[in-house]
Amino acid sequence: MKSTKCVECGFVGWSDAEHCKACGAPLSQRSHDLPPAAPVYNSNYNQQEGEKKGLAIFALTLGIISFLTFGLLGVGAITGIILSCIAMSRVKRDPWQYGGRGMAIAGLVLSIVSLVSVVPVGIIAAIAIPNLLASRRAANEGSAMHSLRTISSAEMVYHSTRGNGKYGTLKELAAEGLIDSTLATGSKNGYNFTVELTTDEMNYPGFAVVGVPIAYRSTGTRSFYIDETTVMRAGDNAGGPSTKMDDPLEMTYGYPDRRRRTDYQPAY
């Protein structure tokens, strides 16, 4: 036997009854004769995203900056990835309140790409930077040797023509136009230069010029020394000054272990 539902109160009873046993309404319209109920759709299903998009916008901005700056050494890229994931999670959890899912995805992609680019850039930098620093130190040391030669030559000229048998300071040499104004300040191309006027036990005048790196291992490693003998000496003294006890510069670049030949045959 079929059952029917009262359209007035919703009571379900047997279909052979004329009236509803619950409310007494006539059961003239059978439930199986009713048209199927229309599907109910959630009106909020296709609604637009929420208005709160600040975190997604910030994640996208950080992703763009990280992409242009190779990930800000990795920190910016990692931060951008975290913020993008948080923004996407908020949109998924509360779409009626938070928005900007597309911007969060774009920021995530840019941050990941910038993070991946950090690795090759870091490898290149690890190879190139030490070579650049070494080239800079070599250039500064070459300039320092040239400056000491210039000061030594200026001292010889000053002693023989303008100093009345005496050597001069950097300021005196510059006043006579024997050295340039930059070298006269005592600093040039990563090195500091000092001139010490000396006398020997016979009271003969002399001089000693010392050049030391301004920043040890950054602007140079070796210190240099030259005096009235015009023999330049050099040594790695951990940033300290070079002295006459250091080896001559020619020995550091020459062949100190070379022995003089003694097997020459006499000429007849």
C-alpha positions in Angstrom: 0.0 0.0 0.0 1.2 3.5 -0.9 1.7 6.3 1.5 1.0 9.9 1.1 2.0 13.1 2.7 -0.4 15.8 3.8 0.3 19.1 2.1 -1.0 21.1 5.1 0.8 19.6 8.0 3.3 17.2 6.4 1.9 14.1 8.2 2.6 10.9 6.3 -0.3 8.4 6.2 -1.8 5.7 4.0 -2.9 6.8 0.6 -6.4 5.2 0.8 -7.5 7.6 3.6 -9.7 10.6 2.5 -8.5 13.0 5.2 -5.3 13.5 7.1 -5.4 11.8 10.5 -3.3 14.6 12.0 -5.1 17.8 10.8 -8.2 16.5 9.1 -7.4 18.2 5.8 -8.5 16.4 2.6 -5.9 14.3 0.9 -7.1 15.0 -2.6 -3.5 15.7 -3.9 -1.2 12.7 -3.6 2.5 13.2 -2.9 3.4 11.0 -5.9 1.5 13.3 -8.1 3.3 16.4 -7.0 6.0 17.9 -9.2 9.6 17.3 -8.1 11.0 20.0 -5.9 13.2 22.4 -7.6 16.9 22.1 -6.5 18.0 24.7 -4.0 21.2 26.4 -4.8 23.3 28.4 -2.3 23.1 32.0 -3.4 26.5 32.6 -1.9 28.2 29.9 -4.0 29.2 32.2 -6.9 29.6 35.3 -4.9 32.7 37.5 -5.4 35.8 37.3 -3.3 36.0 39.1 0.0 37.3 42.7 0.3 40.3 41.9 2.5 43.2 41.5 0.0 46.0 43.3 1.8 48.1 40.1 2.6 47.8 38.9 -1.0 48.8 42.3 -2.3 51.8 42.4 0.0 52.8 38.8 -1.0 52.7 39.8 -4.6 54.7 42.9 -4.0 57.3 41.0 -2.1 57.5 38.4 -4.8 58.1 41.1 -7.5 60.9 42.7 -5.4 62.4 39.3 -4.7 62.4 38.4 -8.4 64.2 41.6 -9.3 66.7 41.3 -6.5 67.5 37.6 -6.7 65.4 36.8 -3.6 67.0 39.4 -1.3 69.7 36.8 -0.4 66.9 34.2 0.1 65.2 35.8 3.0 62.8 37.9 1.0 61.9 34.9 -1.2 61.2 32.6 1.8 59.1 35.3 3.4 57.1 35.8 0.2 56.4 32.1 0.0 55.1 32.0 3.5 52.9 35.0 3.1 51.5 33.7 -0.2 50.6 30.4 1.4 48.9 32.2 4.3 46.9 34.4 1.9 45.8 31.4 -0.2 44.8 29.6 3.0 42.7 32.5 4.2 40.9 32.8 0.8 40.1 29.1 0.9 38.8 29.1 4.5 36.8 32.4 4.4 36.2 33.3 0.7 33.4 35.7 1.7 35.9 37.7 3.8 39.3 37.4 2.2 40.2 37.7 -1.5 43.2 38.0 -3.8 43.8 34.4 -4.5 45.2 35.1 -8.0 47.6 37.7 -6.6 48.8 35.3 -3.9 49.5 32.6 -6.5 51.5 35.0 -8.6 53.5 36.1 -5.6 54.1 32.5 -4.7 55.4 31.7 -8.2 57.7 34.8 -8.3 59.1 34.0 -4.8 59.8 30.4 -5.8 61.6 31.5 -9.0 63.7 34.1 -7.2 64.6 31.5 -4.5 65.8 29.0 -7.1 67.9 31.7 -8.8 69.7 32.4 -5.5 71.7 29.1 -5.9 73.5 29.8 -9.2 73.9 33.5 -8.3 75.5 32.4 -5.0 77.9 30.0 -6.8 78.9 32.7 -9.3 79.4 35.2 -6.5 81.5 32.8 -4.4 83.9 32.3 -7.4 83.9 35.9 -8.7 84.1 38.0 -5.5 87.4 36.4 -4.2 89.0 36.9 -7.6 87.9 40.6 -7.7 89.2 41.2 -4.2 92.5 39.5 -5.1 92.8 41.7 -8.3 92.0 44.8 -6.2 94.7 43.9 -3.7 97.2 43.3 -6.4 96.4 46.6 -8.0 96.7 48.5 -4.7 100.1 46.8 -4.0 101.4 47.7 -7.4 100.3 51.3 -6.9 101.9 51.3 -3.4 105.2 50.2 -4.9 105.0 52.9 -7.6 104.3 55.5 -4.9 107.3 54.5 -2.9 109.5 54.7 -6.0 108.1 58.2 -6.6 108.8 59.4 -3.1 112.3 57.9 -3.2 113.1 59.7 -6.4 111.6 62.9 -5.1 113.8 62.6 -2.0 116.9 62.3 -4.1 116.0 65.3 -6.1 115.1 67.3 -3.0 118.4 66.3 -1.3 120.6 67.2 -4.2 119.0 70.4 -5.4 116.6 72.0 -2.9 117.1 70.6 0.5 120.7 71.8 1.2 121.8 68.2 1.7 118.7 67.2 3.7 115.7 65.1 2.8 112.1 66.4 3.1 108.7 65.4 4.4 105.8 64.7 2.2 104.5 68.3 2.6 107.9 69.6 1.7 108.2 67.4 -1.4 104.7 68.4 -2.5 105.5 72.1 -2.0 108.4 71.7 -4.4 106.1 69.9 -6.9 108.0 66.7 -6.7 104.9 64.6 -5.7 101.2 65.0 -6.3 98.8 66.4 -3.8 97.0 63.1 -3.2 100.2 61.3 -2.3 101.2 64.3 -0.1 98.2 63.5 2.2 99.8 60.2 3.1 96.9 58.0 1.7 96.5 56.7 -1.8 94.8 53.7 -3.4 94.3 51.7 -0.2 97.7 52.4 1.4 99.0 54.8 4.1 102.5 56.3 3.6 104.8 57.8 6.1 108.2 59.4 5.7 110.7 59.3 8.6 113.9 61.5 8.4 116.8 59.7 10.0 120.5 60.1 10.6 123.2 57.5 10.9 126.0 57.2 13.4 128.1 59.5 11.3 125.3 62.1 11.4 124.6 61.7 7.7 120.9 62.3 6.8 118.7 59.6 5.6 115.0 58.7 5.1 112.7 55.8 5.4 109.4 55.5 3.6 106.8 53.0 4.7 103.6 52.0 3.1 101.0 49.9 4.9 97.5 48.7 3.8 94.7 50.8 5.2 92.6 47.6 5.7 94.7 44.5 6.0 93.6 41.7 3.6 91.0 44.0 2.1 93.1 46.8 0.5 96.4 44.8 0.6 98.4 42.2 2.5 102.0 43.3 2.1 103.7 46.3 3.6 106.6 48.1 1.8 109.8 49.9 2.9 112.4 52.0 1.0 115.2 54.2 2.2 118.1 56.2 0.8 119.6 53.0 -0.6 116.6 52.8 -3.0 116.2 49.1 -2.2 112.6 48.3 -1.7 111.6 45.7 0.8 108.3 44.0 1.3 106.7 41.6 3.8 103.3 40.3 5.0 103.4 41.7 8.5 99.7 41.3 9.3 99.1 44.9 8.6 102.2 46.2 10.5 104.9 48.3 8.9 107.7 46.9 6.9 111.3 47.5 8.0 114.8 47.2 6.7 114.8 43.7 8.1 112.4 42.4 5.5 113.6 40.8 2.3 114.2 42.9 -0.7 111.3 43.0 -3.1 113.4 41.5 -5.9 113.9 38.3 -3.8 110.2 37.8 -3.4 109.6 37.7 -7.1 113.0 36.4 -8.3 114.7 33.2 -7.7 116.4 33.3 -4.3 117.6 29.7 -4.5 119.4 30.2 -7.8 123.1 29.6 -7.3 125.8 31.5 -9.2 127.6 29.4 -11.8 131.2 28.5 -11.1 131.8 26.2 -14.0 132.7 28.8 -16.6 135.7 27.9 -18.7 138.4 30.6 -19.1 138.6 32.2 -22.4 141.8 31.8 -24.4 
